[in-house]
């Protein structure tokens, strides 16, 4: 099963963005070619590409659901 992750865009350089994921707080480079991302916006990420721009409320809800799923499967405490 593949899940998306959500994060906040920290910085953008061309078609790449530095994204801080809400579930783990880790930062990674993400391809934002397919979305209209800007600094401070929230994106949904699949693999290494942003697939949609979402609201802060949606991002927080999806992140909390992912954290709960990870807890229930024993992947995080």
C-alpha positions in Angstrom: 0.0 0.0 0.0 1.4 3.4 -1.0 0.4 6.5 1.0 0.9 10.1 0.4 2.6 12.5 2.8 1.8 16.1 3.5 4.2 18.9 4.2 4.9 22.6 4.1 7.0 24.2 1.4 10.0 25.8 3.1 11.8 27.0 0.0 11.6 26.7 -3.8 14.4 26.6 -6.4 13.1 26.1 -9.9 10.9 23.0 -10.0 12.2 21.7 -6.7 11.0 22.6 -3.3 12.3 21.9 0.2 9.4 20.4 2.1 9.0 19.8 5.8 6.8 16.8 6.4 4.2 17.3 9.1 4.3 13.8 10.5 8.0 13.4 11.1 9.3 17.0 10.7 12.0 15.7 8.3 12.8 17.8 5.3 13.3 16.6 1.8 13.5 17.9 -1.8 10.4 17.4 -3.8 9.6 18.0 -7.4 6.8 20.6 -7.7 6.4 20.7 -11.4 2.8 19.4 -11.3 1.5 21.9 -8.7 1.4 25.6 -8.2 3.5 25.6 -5.0 4.9 28.6 -3.3 6.8 29.2 -0.1 4.5 28.5 2.9 1.9 26.4 1.0 1.0 22.8 1.8 1.5 20.0 -0.6 0.5 16.3 -0.8 3.5 14.3 -1.9 3.7 10.8 -3.5 7.2 9.3 -3.7 9.3 12.4 -4.6 6.7 14.5 -6.4 4.1 16.9 -5.1 0.7 15.8 -6.6 -1.6 18.5 -5.2 -1.6 21.7 -3.2 -3.9 21.6 -0.2 -5.1 23.8 2.6 -3.4 23.9 6.0 -6.5 22.3 7.6 -6.4 19.4 5.1 -2.7 19.0 5.7 -3.1 18.8 9.4 -5.9 16.3 9.2 -4.1 14.1 6.8 -0.9 14.2 8.9 -2.8 13.3 12.0 -4.4 10.3 10.2 -1.0 9.2 9.0 0.5 9.4 12.5 -2.4 7.4 13.9 -1.9 4.7 11.2 1.8 4.5 11.9 1.1 4.1 15.6 -1.4 1.4 15.1 1.0 -0.6 12.9 3.8 -0.2 15.4 6.0 1.9 13.1 6.2 4.8 15.6 5.5 5.1 19.3 
